Structures are given as C-alpha cells and as structure tokens.
Amino acid sequence: MNQIHFVLLLSRQGKVRLTKWYSPYSQKERTKVIHELSGLILARAPKLCNFVEWRGYKVVYRRYASLYFCMCIDADDNELEILEIIHHFVEILDRYFGSVCELDLIFNFHKVFCFMMQMVF
C-alpha cells in the first residue's frame, strides 16, 4: 500500500490550487515544500519522466492542461500506481465538472476535497 504524504495541485504559473497534507508539516515547512517543488517540477522539460526524487521521497506528477497534479510518496512505493491514481482522480473530476478546469477547482474546492478523500481512503 502506498503512503501518500501530500497532494499538490499547481497551475503552470506556480500558483497553488489545492493542497492536502497527510503527514505533519508546520505551516513554514509547507510553504517551503510548495516553493521547492513548484520550482523543481515547473522547470522540467515536458519529455522528462513524471517522477522526481526529493528529500528521500518520490514526487509523482502529471500535467493536465494548465494544472500539475503532484503526489509525494515513499521512495520504495510504486510510482506507476500513483500515476494511475492521479489519472483516475482527473477522470472523476472531468465527469463531475464536464472537462475540469482551474476555476472549477478554485470555486468548488470542497467538492474536490470530497472526491479526493473518497479515493485515497
């Protein structure tokens, strides 16, 4: 079973659209994590793989339109399974919102959290 530490949804401009923390991080640590990962992931070329080793963990991400869906997992967890979870999550959002976009996430974050909680647990 994969251990997900946190989920980040970022825009191409690096703006945070949604976060969910499953491991304890202080607010200062969360800000630092978001800053580090947004710089790391947004700077990567599109043809590179969707896995990044970071601080002894793996960050699995996938870009859909203008959004990056990122999940941090343990280094020995299955990154392909996490890619499938991300894809499934986006499919659910697409079905609910009819082609999900950034504004759907911003104005309906409580619904997005509900879908995420039901998927992860």
Secondary structure, 3 states (H helix, E strand, C coil): CCCEEEEEEEECCCCEEEEEECCCCCHHHHHHHHHHHHHHHHCCCCCCCCEEEECCEEEEEEEECCEEEEEEEECCCCHHHHHHHHHHHHHHHHHHHCCCCHHHHHHCHHHHHHHHHHHHC
